[in-house]
């Protein structure tokens, strides 16, 4: 039986490129939609406002960055509580039973068939669309820019970083961007903080970028800095200014 009803949102949205750009922008946790057949997953209304449901503020940053750079933007619209689209299909945390202290009862009780349906109808179409975009570019110079945001506090620890860049095997573009962010003079920048990117902790970058040998950035912005339109616009302006500089240095190296 299908999971998504005809009235449910499509699994992703695409804001097409408005001109030549080396950047493909993707946002794994942009939305917090839930298929009507899953109700509220047994999660209270207040928790749907928290970081466990989505990457707070990153939709606004991504859309403003798309406007500034003219780069294509591919956004996942379903909540990470439905299925985490930055985890490999079948990963133990792909469909979470508990997230930052909040139990997700519908997920606890979910049969394997339901979990498989979420991967088939939500995760796979999103990643197929990213793959299609990258394949269509052929040999054109390309960098994958994965946009995320992180909660200011976790496990009682106040995270000092305002922005972090994550990397796995390939840190070429990341190192350039770390230097540029450091030169701004007003930022606490995380180097593989607040998370570490690995083959198993993440899926989008290892699969689409490192799997193709493409340069990439995985960007994490602290959520309290982009909780409103002003913060989103400010960070889009900063990234929109620095990304072309980083790419120019990368190409010249």
N, C-alpha and C positions, 0 to 999 in steps of 0.2 A: 504494500500500500504506500502511495506517495506521501511524503511529509508536507511539502509545500502546496498550499491551496492556491487557486487562481487569484485570490485577493491578497496573497502574501507578496511582499516585495521580491523583486529579482535579487539574486544573491550578491550582485555587485553593481556599482555604477561606474561609468567611464566619462570623464571630462576629456574630450579629445584634444590633441595637440593643435595649437594655432599656428604653428610654423616649425621650422627645423630646431631641434633641441637634442642634446645628447642624453637628457635625463628622462628616465621612466620613473614616475612617482607612484608608489604603492602604499596602501594603508590597510593593514590586516585587521585592525580593531577600531575602525572608524565609526561604526554604527552599533546600535543596541536593539535592533529589531528582533522579534521572536515569532516563529511560525504560530499561527493561530491555534493549531492543534496542540501546542505545548503550553498554552496559557502563560502564566508568569513563572513557570518552572518551580513554583512553591517558594519563590523569593519575595520578600517584602518590598514595598514601594521605595523605602529609603535606600535599600541596597542597590536598586537600579540606578541611583544617582552616583554611586561609588565607582571607583576604578575597577572593581571586579567585573563590571558589566561592559566596560568599553574604555578606550583610551581618551580620557576627558580632554577636550580642546583640540585634538589632532585633526578632526574634520575641518575645522575653521582654518587651521594653519595650512593644511594641504590644499584647500580650495583657494586660499589667498596666494599661495606659492604658485599654483597652476596659473592664476591670473597674471602674476608677475613674470613668470618665465615662459609661459605658453607651452609648457611640457604636458604630456598626457598624464592623467591621474586616474588610477584604478583603485576604487575603495570597496572594501567588504562592508555590507550593510547590517549583517546579523551580529548579535551580541556574542562576545567570547564565552559567555555562559552557555550558549547553545552549542557552539563548537569553536575551538580556538584555531583560527586559520593560520597561525604561525606555529603549528605543531604538525608533524607528519601524520597522515592518516593512521589511526590505530594507536597513536602514542598514548601512554597512560594518563597524561593531562590534557588530552584533546577534548574530552568531555569531563569536566571536573565534578567531583562529588562535593567538594568543599573548597572555598576560595577566601583566603584572608579571614578566616573565622566564621564565614557564612556557609551553612549547608545549602545544597541545591537538591531538594528532595526528588524532583522529577528525574534528575540525572542519576541519583542513587539507585532509583528503581528502573532505569531505562534498560530495556532488553538490547542485546547486541544488534538485532535487526534495526532498531531505532537509531542506534549509534551509527550504524553503517549508512542509513538513509541520510543522516545529517552530513556525513562525509560526501556521499554521492551527490546530493542536491545543493549543498551550500559550499563546502570546501573545494570540491573538484572544479565546479564551474569557475570559481574565482581564480584558481591557479591555472586553469586552462586558458583563461583570458589573458593572464600575465604572460604565459608561454607564447600565446598567439601574437601578442604585441612585440615580444622580443624577437620571435622568429621572423615577423614581417619586416623588421629593421635590417635584416640581412647582415651585411658587413659594415653598416653605418656605425660610427663610434657611439657607444652606449654605456651609460652608468645607471645602475639600479639604485634608487634612493628610497629606502624603507622608512616610513615615518611612524613614530610611536611617541607615547607620553608615559610618564611614570609617576606614581603616587609620592607625595613629599615625605611620607612617613610609613615605615613598614617594620613590624615587630618591635615597636617602641623606639626605633632609631630614626632620627631626623636626618634625611639625606641632604648633604650640603650642595650637591651638584645642581647646577641650573640646566645643564645639557650634558649628555653623555653620548659617546660614539662607540659602537660595538663592532667587533671584527673577529674573524676566525682565522682562516689560513692566509687571507689576502688583506694586508693592511696598507696597501700603497696609497689609495685615495684617502683613507682615514687619517694617515699620518700627516698628509698635507692639510686636511681640514682641521685637525687638532692644532697645528701650528697657527692657522688663521684664526681660529677661535681664541687661542691663547693670546694672540696679538691684539685682540679687541680690548683687553685690559680691564674688563668689568665683569668677567665670568669665572665661575668655578666649573671647570670642565672635567667630566669623567672619562678616563681612558679605560674602556671596557668596564665601565661603571654606569649605572647601578647594577647591571647584569653582565654576564659573560656569554658571548655568543659561541655556541658549539654546534656540532652536527646534530645533536639530539635535543638541545634546548630550544632551537629555532628550526624553521623549515623554509621560509621564503628566501632568505639570502643564501643558505647552503644549496638549495635546490636550483633556484633560478640564476643566481649570480655566480657563485663559486662553481656550480655544475657546468656553467658555460664559459668560465674563465673571464667573466665580466667584472670590471671594477664596480665598487658599490660603497654606499654609506648606510649604516643602520643608525638612525638618529633617535634619541630619546630626550624629550623635553619635559621638565618638571611641570606637573599639572597645574599647580597654583599660579604659574606664570602665564598660562594660556587658557584660563578658565573663562575669560571674557573676550569680546571682539577686539578690544584694544591690545590685549596681550597677544592674541593670535596674529593680528596685523603686524605688530612689532617684530615678532619672531619670523614671520614670513618675509618681512623686509630684510631682516638680518641674513637669513638663509638665502634669500634671493640675490643678495649682494655677494655673499661669500661663495656660493656654489659655482658660479661661472669663474671666479678667481681660482678656486681649487681645481677645476677642470682644466683651465689654461695651464696651470703649473704641472698637472699630471701629464698632459699631452706634450709638454716641453721637456719632461724628464727623460 
